[in-house]
Amino acid sequence: MSDQQLPQQGGRETNLGSNKGSIDQPLITIITSTYNAKKDLHWTIDSIRSQTYPNIQWIVADGGSKDGTVDLLKQNEDVIDFWFSEADKGIYDAWNKALKHAKGEWIQFIGAGDELADELVFEKVSKCLSTAFPTYELVYGSIDIISEENRVFIERIGTPWEDMKDKWFGIRPALPMHPEVFHHRSIFEDLDFTKFKIVGDSYIVLNSVLRKEPMYLDILIDRMPLGGVSTNPKNIINMYLELKLINKRLSINPPFKNKVLEFFKVYVKYFIMRFIGKAAFNFLGDFYRRLLNKPSKWLVK
């Protein structure tokens, strides 16, 4: 086994100790999982470094990268509080490992390549987080979806909870996307989400909103490149099966119409991807979006 593959760790905390929050300015932990993410991670590093808010803990859980990601982590320990690099079983296994080191009252998960929307995001959000719990254990805002290649704006997603609740997204209830969400640390007590490979973030959020309604903030939180495991058409059937498992675990019963339509959509997408190809899938996906008067998404470079 090479040195590159051996477990490694580091970060600002190893020399300077832990950051601490206060009643008015709670400590916020950011968790990012990475694997061979050197090409994109600098966007995330720069956006977190630019934050004016003082009480941030950033944890990076790397899955044993071999592309220079670990060297990049070592070079930016002024902003990365704790990082570790070792083999894992996927995104949610990495998140779970990182949670053991999380000291923040509130926790946010963002991807490698994501950017916080501006340098004042945490300043603005903290004013609400300081008094949100215990009335709320999940606080969220809005997110911009950008293209993966040239980081071109595609669409903004952010809906107040009163407009989102009781709505459906396929066979799951409509939910905010995880990079725009701040979770109170109490959410993770006795919560096992590691059995999921694609939709563990949905399982986390659903466990919270089924207990308490979340707080919506009219604040742009994150810029997220289109991509990732859940948007890979090759995973469409596995994602569908995991969502069915979530519904079973949480006793969620989608409308019959949604069940039928989602089953049809999933296998049509699978057929297109398997037998026609990704390019055709993206073309047809954007054609369908334009029929709904939505902007192109999959073909934007």
Secondary structure as GFF3:
##gff-version 3
##sequence-region A 1 301
A	DSSP	three_ten_helix	3	5	.	.	.	ID=ss1
A	DSSP	beta_strand	8	10	.	.	.	ID=ss2
A	DSSP	alpha_helix	13	16	.	.	.	ID=ss3
A	DSSP	beta_strand	28	34	.	.	.	ID=ss4
A	DSSP	alpha_helix	38	49	.	.	.	ID=ss5
A	DSSP	beta_strand	56	62	.	.	.	ID=ss6
A	DSSP	alpha_helix	69	75	.	.	.	ID=ss7
A	DSSP	beta_strand	82	85	.	.	.	ID=ss8
A	DSSP	alpha_helix	91	99	.	.	.	ID=ss9
A	DSSP	beta_strand	106	109	.	.	.	ID=ss10
A	DSSP	beta_strand	115	116	.	.	.	ID=ss11
A	DSSP	alpha_helix	121	132	.	.	.	ID=ss12
A	DSSP	beta_strand	138	146	.	.	.	ID=ss13
A	DSSP	beta_strand	153	157	.	.	.	ID=ss14
A	DSSP	alpha_helix	161	164	.	.	.	ID=ss15
A	DSSP	beta_strand	168	169	.	.	.	ID=ss16
A	DSSP	beta_strand	172	173	.	.	.	ID=ss17
A	DSSP	three_ten_helix	178	180	.	.	.	ID=ss18
A	DSSP	beta_strand	181	184	.	.	.	ID=ss19
A	DSSP	three_ten_helix	185	188	.	.	.	ID=ss20
A	DSSP	alpha_helix	200	209	.	.	.	ID=ss21
A	DSSP	beta_strand	215	225	.	.	.	ID=ss22
A	DSSP	three_ten_helix	229	231	.	.	.	ID=ss23
A	DSSP	three_ten_helix	233	235	.	.	.	ID=ss24
A	DSSP	alpha_helix	236	249	.	.	.	ID=ss25
A	DSSP	alpha_helix	256	275	.	.	.	ID=ss26
A	DSSP	alpha_helix	278	291	.	.	.	ID=ss27
###
